[in-house]
Amino acid sequence: MSNIPTKVQINEEGPREGFQFEKGVIPTERKIELIDSLSETGLNRIQIVSFVNPKAVPGMADAEQVVAGFNKKPGISYVGLWLNDKGLQRAIETQRLEVKGSVSLCASEPFLMRNQKRTMEENIPLQHQTMEMFKAHGVDVKRGAVMAAFGCNFAGDIPVETVLEVVRQAKEIAAAHGFNLQEMMLADTMAWATPASIKRVVGAVQDKHPELSITLHLHDTRGMGIANAYAGLEMGVKTFDAAVAGLGGCPFAGHRGAAGNVCTEDLVFMCDEMGIETGVNLEALLDSARLAEDIVGHPLPGSVMRGGSLRGLRNKIREAQTA
């Protein structure tokens, strides 16, 4: 239990993760409404759009309009996602986002082909090209990312050795361009992770690359999201990606029941109850979760937005006892 951190960083990805996955058209102004709501919760990093081909991901066709329209609040890092140089250029041209460089690799070649239409071998020189573009624009690169780090619907179980090799490649690519990776994001893209595999993979990366801070990107398709987050906490992980109300899913995951990231308010609730600082106001976040559900027009999987926080119940009980 001594490895559990006293403070964690939560990266909100609901606006991007969720709105790219929804089948219906969501008005731009409603996307902006959720972003502005999340900006009032204490979250300090919000991923709001992805700059991708609108033919492949129609839900992100209005990315530039969303970026132009939200109320930018000081102290919050607003970021976007891209998969190639064109997407990066679009993000830079908005002049409203914090552009952070990363080396993005994948532990599953079949998923990489489905997601980005390239082999692992083809992806390496493209990553080098992206590093050159980062340098040309003065963008630092401190982060690596490994998609499908825990398993894949097309490749099956991913050996730990494969993940370690991909992490090594990411560090090598960054170093070739004068960048020093400090963080490695391990993504359970298709929700194969369990608490046991979280500990196995995270532990192996920590042992081999102790200088890297681990971020976990967890999906909740099989209901393991919050359990996997707890396993990550036990391994000392201090940074998690999450999605308000459990929005989203991966459109290329290949299964109908694909769920979004671990639910932000459920993660904040668990941390609050464990005495782990998040900097997030849970009650304000619950309002954002209910707003997200209203925007998409169907039930979302978040649990705490239905059950409520225990803090509210404790206050009611305390007031009743002293009345």
N, C-alpha and C positions, 0 to 999 in steps of 0.2 A: 504493500500500500504506500510505501514511502516515495515511489516514483510518481504518484499522482500530483500533477501541478497545482499550484494555488491560484493560477490565473491562466485563462486560455483566450486565444484569438479566434473569433468566429467570422468567417468570410461568407457574407450573404450572396447567394446565387439565384434566388427565386425568380427575379424579373427576367433573367436570361434563360435559366434552366427551365422555368415553367412556361413562359410564353412561346418558346421555340417548339414546345412539345404539344401544346393545345391544338386540337384539330380545327376549331372554329376561328373566325377572324376576331381579334381583340382590338378595339379602337385604340389608337395611339394615345389619346388623352387618358384612357383608363390605365394604360401601362405607366404613364407618367404619374398618375394618382398613387399607384402603389409605391413607386420609387420615392416619391415625396413623403409618403407615410412612413416608410422604412427609415428615412433620414431622421425621423423624430424619435427613434427607439434607443439610440445609443450605439447602434451598429456603426463601425468605423470603416468598413470596406464593403462595397456593394457592387456586384457585377450586374450591369443593367442591360446589355445587349450583346449579340454576337454579329460580327461582320462576315457573313457567309453568303453563298449563292442563294438568292431568294427562290430559285426554282427548286433547290434541294430542301430549304428550310423557309417556307413561306411566312412563318410567324415572325421572322426577323427582317422582312422586306422594308420596314419603316425604321431601321436602326438609326439612321442619321436624324430623322425627325424626333425620335425619342430622346436622343442625346441633346438635341437643340432645345428641347422643351422642359426638361426637369429643373427643379429648383436646387441649384448646387449649394450645399451647405458646408461651411468651413469645417475642417477637421475630419472630413470623410473622404476616403479614397474611392472614387467612382471609376470602375474599370470595364473593359469590354473583352470579348474573346474573338480570336481569329484563327484560321487554320492555314493561311498562306500569306505571301507577301502583299497581295492585293488587299486582303482584309486588314493587314497591319497598316497599310497606307491609308485606308479609309478611317481607321481609328485615330491615326495621327492627325489627319486633316480636320477632324471635328474640333480640335483644340479645346475640348472640354473634359477629356478623360485623362486619367493618369495612365500612361503607357508603360507597362512593366514588361521587360523582356523575359523570355523563358526558352529553354530547350525542351521541346515536346516530342517524346518518343512513345512507342507502344510495345507492350510485351507480347502482343498477338498479331501476327501478320494477317490472318484472315479478317480480323476486325479493322485493321489499318486499311486494307483494301476496300472494305465496305464503307468506311468512314471518310477516307481521304483519297481513295483510288490510287494507292501507291504501295509498293512493297517496302519492307523494312530496309532493304539495300538502297532503294530509290530515295527513301526518306532522309538518309544521312547527308548526301550532298545538298538537299533542299534545306536542311537545318543549318548547314554551313552558310548557305546563301542568306538565310534569315538573320544569322549572326552578323553578316556584313551589313545588312540593312539596318539592324539595330545600331551598329557602330556609326553608320552614316548619319543617323538621326540623333546621336548622342544618348541612346537608350541603354542603360546598364542591364546586365543579365545576372541575376543572382539565384534564379529559380529553375529547377528542372522538374519535369512532369513525366510520369509513366502511366499511360492508360492501360486498362485491363490487367492491372498488377496482381489480381487475386483469382482470375479465372475468366473464361470467355465462352460465350454461347456457340462459337464456331470452332475454337481450338481446344476447348476443354480446360482442364486444370493447367495452370501456368506454374512450372517449376520455379522454386525460389532462385535457383541458379540463373534462370533466364532474367528474372527481375534484377538480380545483382549485375548481370552483364549489361542490361539496358541502362542502369544507373551509371555504370562505369563509362559507357559510351557517351552519356549526357555530359558527364564531367569532362571527358576528353574533348568533345566538340566545343564546349564553352572555353576550356583552357587554350585551345588552338587560336582563339580570337582574343585572348587576354582577359577573359571573364573568369571569376571564381564563384562557383555555385555554393550557396550557403543553405539552400532549402530544397527539399525534394518532395514533390506531391505524388502520393501513391493513390491511384484512382481505382475504386471498385466499380468500374464502368457498367458492368452487367450484373452486379449484385451476387457474386459468387462467394464473397467473404463471409466467414463466421468468426466469432471471437478467437477461436484457435488459430485460424489462418492469419488473422490480423496480428496476433502475437508472434507467429512464426515468421511472417514476411517483414514486419516492422523490426523485430529483433535482429534478423539477419542483416538488414540494411544498417541498423544502428551499430552492429558489431563491425561490419566491414567499412562503414563510412561514418565514424562517430562525429565528424565535423558538420554533418548535415542535419538541419532541423527538419523533422518530418511533418508534412501536412497530410491529412486523410480526407479524401473525397469519397463519401460513402453513399450508395444508393440503397433504397429500402424495399426493393421488390419482394423480398422474402421475409420481411418483418425483422431483419437483423440490424437495421441501421443504428438504433440507439444502443443495442447490445455491443455492436462493433465499436461504436464511439467510446463506450465504457472500457472496452478492452484496450483501445488506443490510449485512454487516460491512464490505465494501469501501466502502460509501457512508457509513460512520460510524454506522450504526444501533447503539444500545446496549441496546435492550429487545426481547425476543422472547417471544411466547406459545408454549408447547410442551405436549405431552401425553406423560406417561410411557408407554413401550412403543409409542407411536404410537396410543394409544386414540382411538376416536371417529370423528366425521364429522358433517356437517350433515344432519339428517333432512329438510330442505326443499330440498336441493341438486338433486334431480331426476336423480341417476344412481346406479346400483346399486353401483358400486365406490368410492363416496365414502370417503375415508380421513380419519383424524384429523389433528390438528396435526402439525407437524414433531416428531419423536420427541425427548423431553427428553434421554435419556441419549446419543443420537447427537449432539445439539447440544453437550452438555457435553463429550463426548469430543473433538469437533472443536476446541472452544475450548481445552480442556486442551492438546492437541497444538500449538496455535498460540500458546500462552503467554498466553491471555486468561483473566483471573480470572472465575470464576462464583460462588465461594463454596459450590459443591456438591461433596459427597463422591461421586465416581462409583461406587465399589464399593457404597455404601449405596443409591444410586439404582438400580443394577442389581438389587439384591434387591427393591426396590419394583416394578421392571418385571416380574420373574418372578412376583411376587405378583399383579400386575394380570392377567397371562396366566392364572394359576390361577383367579382370581376369575371371569373371563368364560368360561373353559372352552374356549377355542379359540386358535389361534396368533395372535399380534399381530405387527405388521410391524417392530418395533425390530430393528436389526442388531447393535448392540454388546452387547446382552444375550446374544446367541448367540456372537459372536466373542470377547467379553471385552475388557477394557481392555489396552492395550499396557503399562501400568505393571506389571500383574501378570506379563506375559510377560517384561518386562525384568528384574524381580526374580528370576524363576526362572532366567533365563539367567545373571544375575550370580552367583547362589548356586552354580549348576553350575560356573561358571568358577573360583570361588574354593575349591571343595570339594577 
